[in-house]
């Protein structure tokens, strides 16, 4: 879930278990259907926008109501992309979403179309879209440009002054959003985005849609299936949000999972001590990392990388181990050679936030802060996040401040949707056991709630977004399902188990640190890594 590109994970400490347990209002589901179905059907005009990599790509836009309770009121614009089917017979539209919330889906359509087996992709119109508020859709939100500019206060509020500084930042962001988008924020949420998806379906002239979502996109798909079960033909969810933890508890669980994943990176570095020369004991390697963090908290590298920015650099390693060689090389350069330039380069390449990142974070907060209630008493946040920090320090406070604007958000909140569903055709779920961004239990929970679904597990895998990333076993299940709707059936929690994709190898000791990210995973996986970003 969490951030895109330089936007990271975070969550507030609210009574997520209680919120998740409260089922969505059945009347709200009926009104969602009614409002969407009574909106006048629009058409999409497609224009060629092909590239060398995607020569048949088309682009279009669609006007939808800002408020579906007022279908003839103010309209907003959704940006769409399409790779048309080429087979004689089409299986209809396949809507794809990369997560976030706040992730742009326009480039995901050509990626999916080119990454699926040709015979499978040829049967679908693969449809990408920027959800409301995102990217090329209008209006595109940017509450406070430059909000993540370095150097930020140390994320760990070890003094009252640091806590005050971080709180002031969070409050200022929420206030800026409220002042700039007062009339829009009440309609930037998951349920509204789901209604947009049904408007896209109608504009495409399709009776049903196929859907393929990653990360937060799994929750988006599950909510669509709940509100419009009769409109679902096939549903694929990869790296699955725990729908019972929206959103506070899910972020807390991320903190524990990312800490474990960070320790996995430290163990990997220790394994290759001959290359990185940071020691063979993972705990001692980790101690050197925290010593580096403490030094940067006192004096930033190049006036750009302080303690918080260091966390920003290393958090992507929890999403995908393709970053590990670059992160390890940067870490070793600082510790062994006192090289601060390597840290600055890594920050620029991996963690720096540009305008699209500002937009992604603005939508991320708008959706998560609106979707569910968050604690309004900062004492609750302080108590909960210090408790997490004691056991899992790596991302606890960085994530807390990432979500802290929700404590001061200017809109009323909704109730999370109870996605439990027994009205769907077979659904295919994918989950890695060691995924940090969407921990394994989320896939198990979604499997339980979607009756008749099938869960495919990548045993020992820790990457986020696991299909179309070089694992032939996973991709075979995906291709079979999209071809004929068949899913595997097993006797245990998992219906099928695939071996994990191997961890990367270190860069050669003589190799200069790259100016761009090392494609340490398969080329396809590297492409997906860039599209999914880091949507905590």
C-alpha positions in Angstrom: 0.0 0.0 0.0 1.7 3.1 1.2 3.6 5.5 -1.0 4.5 5.8 -4.6 8.0 6.4 -5.8 9.3 8.3 -2.8 6.2 8.0 -0.9 6.5 5.4 1.8 4.5 3.4 4.2 2.7 4.6 7.3 -0.3 4.2 9.4 -2.0 5.6 12.3 -2.9 3.9 15.5 -6.6 3.7 15.5 -8.9 1.0 16.5 -8.4 -0.7 13.2 -9.7 -4.0 14.4 -13.0 -2.4 15.5 -13.3 -0.4 12.3 -12.7 -3.4 10.1 -15.2 -5.4 12.0 -17.9 -2.9 11.3 -19.6 -4.1 8.0 -20.3 -1.5 5.3 -23.9 -0.2 5.3 -25.9 -2.3 3.0 -27.9 0.7 2.0 -24.7 2.4 0.9 -23.9 -0.5 -1.4 -27.3 -0.2 -3.0 -27.0 3.5 -3.4 -23.6 3.1 -5.0 -25.1 0.8 -7.6 -28.1 3.1 -8.2 -26.0 6.2 -8.5 -23.6 4.7 -10.9 -26.3 3.0 -13.0 -28.4 6.2 -13.3 -25.5 8.3 -14.5 -25.8 9.0 -18.2 -23.5 6.7 -20.2 -20.6 8.4 -21.8 -18.3 7.3 -24.5 -14.5 7.3 -24.7 -12.7 8.7 -27.7 -9.5 6.8 -28.2 -6.4 8.4 -29.8 -3.1 6.8 -30.8 -0.4 7.5 -28.3 1.9 4.6 -29.0 5.6 4.4 -28.1 8.4 2.2 -29.4 7.7 -0.2 -26.5 3.9 0.0 -26.9 3.1 0.8 -30.6 -0.6 0.0 -30.3 -1.2 2.1 -27.1 -4.2 4.4 -27.2 -5.2 7.2 -24.8 -8.5 8.6 -23.8 -10.5 10.4 -21.1 -13.8 10.2 -19.4 -16.0 12.7 -17.6 -17.5 11.4 -14.3 -19.4 13.0 -11.5 -17.3 14.4 -8.6 -20.3 13.4 -6.4 -22.2 10.4 -7.6 -25.2 11.5 -5.4 -25.4 14.4 -7.9 -24.7 12.8 -11.2 -25.5 15.9 -13.2 -23.4 18.1 -11.0 -19.7 19.0 -11.2 -17.7 16.7 -13.5 -14.1 15.6 -13.2 -11.9 13.9 -15.8 -10.3 10.5 -15.7 -7.3 9.7 -17.9 -7.2 6.3 -19.5 -4.9 4.1 -21.6 -5.7 1.1 -23.7 -3.9 -1.7 -25.5 -6.6 -3.2 -27.8 -7.2 -6.9 -28.2 -5.9 -8.5 -31.4 -7.5 -11.9 -31.2 -10.6 -12.6 -33.3 -12.6 -13.0 -30.1 -12.2 -10.7 -27.1 -12.7 -11.6 -23.5 -13.6 -7.9 -22.8 -11.8 -5.2 -20.9 -9.1 -6.0 -18.3 -8.8 -3.0 -15.9 -5.4 -2.8 -14.2 -4.3 -0.8 -11.1 -0.8 -0.5 -9.5 -1.9 0.5 -6.0 -1.0 3.4 -3.9 -3.5 4.8 -3.3 -2.2 7.5 -5.6 -0.4 5.3 -8.2 -0.8 6.1 -11.9 -2.1 3.2 -13.9 -1.5 4.6 -17.4 1.8 2.8 -17.9 0.6 -0.4 -16.2 -1.7 -1.2 -19.2 1.2 -1.6 -21.8 3.3 -3.3 -19.2 0.7 -6.0 -18.5 -0.1 -6.4 -22.2 3.5 -6.9 -23.1 4.3 -9.1 -20.1 1.5 -11.6 -20.4 1.9 -14.4 -22.9 1.0 -12.9 -26.3 -1.9 -15.4 -26.8 -3.4 -14.3 -23.5 -2.9 -10.5 -23.9 -4.4 -10.7 -27.4 -7.7 -11.7 -25.9 -8.2 -8.6 -23.8 -8.5 -4.8 -24.1 -6.0 -3.9 -21.3 -7.2 -0.7 -19.7 -5.1 1.5 -17.5 -6.5 4.5 -15.7 -5.4 7.3 -13.3 -7.8 7.2 -10.5 -9.5 10.5 -9.5 -7.0 13.1 -8.4 -4.0 11.2 -9.8 -1.5 12.0 -12.6 -3.2 13.0 -15.9 -6.7 12.9 -14.4 -8.1 16.3 -13.6 -8.0 17.9 -11.1 -4.7 16.3 -10.0 -4.0 17.0 -6.4 -0.8 18.5 -5.1 -1.5 19.8 -1.6 1.9 21.1 -0.7 4.7 20.9 -3.3 8.1 20.1 -1.9 6.7 18.6 1.3 9.4 16.0 1.4 12.3 18.2 0.5 15.4 17.4 2.5 16.5 17.7 5.2 13.5 16.8 7.3 13.5 16.5 11.1 14.7 13.2 12.5 11.7 10.9 12.3 12.4 9.4 15.7 10.9 12.1 18.1 13.6 11.5 20.8 13.1 15.1 22.1 10.0 17.3 22.5 11.5 19.7 19.9 11.7 16.9 17.3 8.1 15.8 18.0 6.9 19.4 17.8 8.7 19.9 14.5 7.2 16.7 12.9 3.8 17.5 14.2 3.9 21.0 12.7 4.8 19.5 9.4 1.9 17.0 9.5 -0.6 19.7 10.5 0.6 22.1 7.8 0.1 19.4 5.2 -3.5 18.6 6.3 -4.3 22.3 6.4 -2.9 22.9 3.0 -5.0 20.2 1.5 -8.1 21.5 3.2 -7.5 25.1 2.0 -6.6 24.1 -1.6 -9.1 21.3 -2.2 -12.0 22.0 0.1 -14.6 21.1 -2.4 -12.8 18.0 -3.7 -11.5 16.1 -0.7 -14.9 14.8 0.4 -14.9 12.7 -2.8 -11.4 11.4 -2.9 -11.9 7.9 -1.4 -12.0 4.2 -2.4 -15.7 4.0 -2.8 -15.8 7.0 -5.2 -12.9 5.4 -7.2 -14.9 2.2 -7.4 -17.9 4.1 -8.8 -15.5 5.6 -11.4 -14.4 2.1 -12.4 -18.0 1.2 -13.1 -18.4 4.4 -15.1 -15.4 3.2 -17.2 -17.1 -0.2 -17.6 -20.3 1.5 -18.9 -18.3 3.8 -21.2 -16.6 0.8 -22.7 -20.0 -0.8 -23.4 -19.1 -3.8 -21.3 -21.6 -5.8 -19.3 -18.8 -7.1 -17.0 -15.2 -6.3 -16.4 -12.1 -8.3 -15.7 -9.8 -6.7 -13.1 -6.1 -7.1 -12.1 -4.8 -5.1 -9.2 -1.6 -4.9 -7.1 -1.2 -3.8 -3.5 -3.9 -1.1 -2.6 -5.4 -2.1 -6.0 -6.4 -5.4 -4.3 -8.6 -3.5 -1.9 -9.9 -1.3 -4.7 -10.8 -4.5 -6.6 -12.4 -6.2 -3.6 -14.6 -3.1 -2.9 -15.7 -3.0 -6.5 -16.6 -6.7 -6.3 -18.6 -6.0 -3.1 -20.6 -3.1 -4.6 -20.9 -4.5 -8.1 -20.6 -8.3 -7.8 -22.8 -8.9 -10.9 -20.3 -6.8 -12.9 -17.2 -9.0 -12.2 -16.1 -11.5 -14.7 -12.6 -12.3 -13.5 -10.7 -10.8 -10.6 -6.9 -11.1 -9.9 -5.5 -9.6 -6.7 -1.7 -9.6 -6.2 0.1 -8.6 -2.9 -3.1 -8.3 -0.9 -4.1 -5.6 1.6 -5.7 -7.0 4.8 -9.2 -5.6 4.3 -10.0 -5.9 8.0 -7.2 -3.4 9.0 -8.1 -0.4 6.9 -6.0 1.7 7.4 -4.5 2.1 10.8 -3.8 -1.4 11.8 -2.5 -2.3 8.3 0.2 0.3 8.7 1.2 -0.9 12.1 1.6 -4.4 10.8 3.7 -3.0 8.0 6.1 -1.7 10.6 6.8 -5.1 12.0 7.1 -6.6 8.5 9.5 -4.0 7.2 11.7 -4.3 10.2 11.9 -8.1 9.5 12.7 -7.4 5.8 15.4 -4.9 6.8 17.0 -7.6 8.9 16.9 -9.9 5.9 18.8 -7.3 3.9 21.4 -7.1 6.7 21.7 -10.9 6.7 22.2 -10.8 2.9 25.0 -8.2 3.3 26.6 -10.4 5.9 26.5 -13.4 3.6 28.5 -11.4 1.0 31.1 -10.0 3.4 33.8 -10.7 0.8 32.1 -8.0 -1.4 30.8 -5.5 1.1 33.3 -6.0 4.1 30.7 -5.0 6.7 31.0 -8.2 8.7 29.6 -11.7 8.7 27.3 -11.3 11.7 23.9 -9.9 10.7 23.3 -8.2 14.1 26.7 -6.5 13.9 26.0 -5.3 10.3 22.6 -4.0 11.5 24.4 -2.1 14.4 26.6 -0.4 11.8 23.5 0.7 9.9 22.0 2.3 13.0 25.4 3.9 13.7 25.3 5.4 10.2 21.8 6.6 10.9 22.9 8.2 14.2 25.8 10.0 12.5 23.5 11.3 9.7 21.1 12.6 12.4 23.9 14.8 13.6 25.3 15.8 10.3 23.5 15.2 7.0 25.4 13.9 3.9 25.7 16.6 1.3 23.1 18.7 3.0 20.5 16.2 1.6 20.6 12.9 3.5 19.7 13.0 7.2 18.4 10.2 9.3 14.9 10.4 7.8 16.2 10.5 4.2 18.4 7.5 5.0 15.2 5.6 6.0 13.6 6.7 2.7 16.6 5.3 0.8 16.4 1.9 2.5 12.6 1.4 2.7 12.4 0.5 -1.0 14.6 -2.5 -0.1 11.7 -3.9 1.8 9.5 -3.7 -1.3 11.9 -5.4 -3.7 15.2 -7.1 -3.2 16.3 -5.8 -6.6 17.5 -2.8 -4.7 19.7 -4.7 -2.3 23.0 -4.6 -4.3 22.8 -0.9 -4.7 21.8 -0.3 -1.1 24.6 -2.6 0.2 27.2 -0.9 -2.0 26.0 2.5 -0.8 26.1 1.4 2.9 29.6 -0.1 2.5 30.9 3.1 0.8 29.8 5.2 3.7 31.0 2.9 6.4 34.3 1.8 4.9 35.3 4.8 2.8 33.4 7.7 4.5 31.8 8.3 1.1 28.8 10.6 1.5 28.4 11.2 -2.3 27.2 7.6 -2.7 24.4 8.3 -0.2 23.4 11.5 -2.1 23.4 9.6 -5.4 21.3 6.8 -3.9 18.8 9.4 -2.5 18.5 11.1 -5.9 18.0 7.8 -7.7 15.8 5.9 -5.2 14.1 8.2 -2.7 13.8 11.8 -3.9 10.2 13.0 -4.5 9.3 14.8 -7.7 6.0 16.5 -8.7 4.5 13.1 -9.4 5.5 11.9 -6.0 3.9 15.0 -4.4 0.7 14.2 -6.4 0.8 10.6 -5.3 1.3 11.4 -1.6 -1.5 14.0 -1.8 -3.9 11.4 -3.1 -2.6 8.7 -0.7 -3.4 10.9 2.3 -6.7 12.0 0.8 -7.9 8.5 0.3 -6.6 6.9 3.5 -7.6 9.7 5.8 -11.1 9.7 4.3 -11.6 5.9 4.0 -11.6 5.3 7.8 -11.3 7.2 11.0 -8.0 7.8 12.7 -7.1 8.8 16.2 -7.5 12.5 16.8 -5.6 12.5 20.1 -1.9 12.6 19.4 -1.3 10.8 22.7 -2.7 7.7 21.2 -0.3 7.9 18.2 2.6 8.5 20.6 1.8 5.5 22.8 1.2 3.1 19.9 4.2 4.1 17.8 6.7 4.0 20.7 5.4 0.5 21.4 6.1 -0.5 17.9 9.5 1.2 17.8 10.6 -0.8 20.8 10.2 -4.0 18.9 10.5 -2.9 15.2 12.4 0.4 15.0 13.4 0.5 11.3 10.3 2.1 9.8 8.0 2.8 12.8 8.3 6.5 13.2 9.0 7.2 9.5 5.7 5.5 8.7 3.9 7.2 11.6 4.8 10.7 10.3 3.9 9.6 6.8 0.3 9.1 7.9 0.2 11.7 10.7 -1.8 14.2 8.5 -4.7 11.9 9.1 -4.8 13.0 12.7 -5.7 16.5 11.5 -7.6 15.7 8.3 -10.3 18.3 7.4 -13.0 15.9 6.0 -15.3 13.5 7.7 -14.4 9.9 7.5 -16.2 6.9 6.1 -16.5 3.3 7.4 -14.3 0.7 5.8 -16.2 -1.6 3.4 -16.7 -5.2 4.6 -15.6 -7.0 1.4 -16.9 -10.4 2.4 -18.5 -11.8 -0.7 -20.1 -15.0 -1.8 -21.5 -13.8 -5.1 -18.4 -13.9 -7.3 -17.0 -16.2 -9.9 -13.7 -17.9 -9.0 -11.1 -15.2 -7.9 -7.4 -15.7 -8.1 -5.2 -14.3 -5.3 -1.4 -14.1 -5.1 0.7 -13.5 -2.0 4.3 -13.8 -0.9 4.9 -15.1 2.6 7.5 -12.4 3.5 5.9 -9.4 1.7 6.5 -6.4 4.0 4.1 -3.8 2.3 1.2 -6.2 2.4 2.0 -8.9 5.0 1.0 -12.5 4.3 -2.0 -12.5 6.7 -3.8 -10.1 4.4 -3.8 -12.6 1.6 -5.1 -15.3 4.0 -7.8 -13.0 5.3 -9.0 -12.0 1.8 -9.0 -15.7 0.8 -11.3 -16.4 3.7 -13.6 -13.5 2.9 -14.0 -14.1 -0.8 -15.8 -17.4 -0.9 -14.6 -19.7 -3.6 -11.3 -17.8 -4.2 -8.0 -19.5 -4.8 -4.8 -18.4 -3.1 -1.4 -19.0 -4.8 1.5 -18.4 -2.4 5.2 -17.6 -3.2 6.9 -19.5 -0.3 9.7 -17.5 1.2 9.2 -14.6 -1.3 9.6 -11.1 0.1 8.9 -8.9 -2.9 5.8 -6.8 -3.4 4.0 -7.4 -6.6 5.0 -11.0 -7.6 3.2 -11.8 -10.8 4.8 -10.8 -14.2 8.1 -10.4 -12.3 10.0 -13.4 -13.6 8.5 -16.3 -11.5 7.3 -18.8 -14.1 5.2 -20.8 -11.6 3.2 -17.8 -10.6 2.7 -16.5 -14.1 1.5 -19.9 -15.3 -1.4 -19.8 -12.8 -2.1 -16.2 -13.9 -2.1 -17.1 -17.6 -4.3 -20.1 -17.1 -6.9 -18.1 -15.2 -7.0 -15.3 -17.7 -7.3 -17.8 -20.5 -10.1 -20.0 -19.2 -11.1 -18.9 -15.7 -9.6 -22.0 -14.1 -8.0 -21.7 -10.6 -6.0 -24.2 -8.6 -7.7 -26.0 -5.7 -5.8 -27.3 -2.6 -6.5 -28.7 0.8 -4.6 -26.2 3.0 -4.6 -22.5 3.4 -2.9 -22.2 0.0 -4.4 -23.7 -3.1 -1.0 -23.7 -4.8 2.6 -23.0 -3.7 5.4 -21.7 -5.9 9.1 -21.4 -5.0 10.4 -17.9 -4.5 12.4 -16.0 -7.1 16.1 -16.2 -6.1 17.7 -13.3 -4.2 20.0 -11.1 -6.3 23.7 -11.5 -6.4 26.0 -8.7 -5.3 27.6 -6.3 -7.7 31.3 -7.2 -8.5 33.6 -5.5 -6.1 35.3 -3.6 -9.0 32.0 -2.4 -10.4 31.3 1.3 -9.9 28.1 2.2 -8.2 25.5 2.7 -10.9 23.9 6.1 -11.5 20.6 4.3 -12.1 18.9 1.4 -10.3 20.5 -2.0 -10.9 18.1 -4.4 -12.7 18.9 -7.1 -10.2 15.7 -8.9 -10.9 14.4 -10.1 -14.2 13.8 -7.3 -16.7 10.1 -7.8 -16.4 10.3 -7.5 -12.6 12.4 -4.4 -12.8 9.8 -2.8 -15.0 7.0 -3.6 -12.6 9.1 -2.4 -9.7 9.2 1.1 -11.3 5.5 1.1 -12.0 4.3 0.0 -8.6 6.6 2.4 -6.8 6.4 2.3 -3.0 2.8 2.7 -2.1 3.0 1.9 1.6 
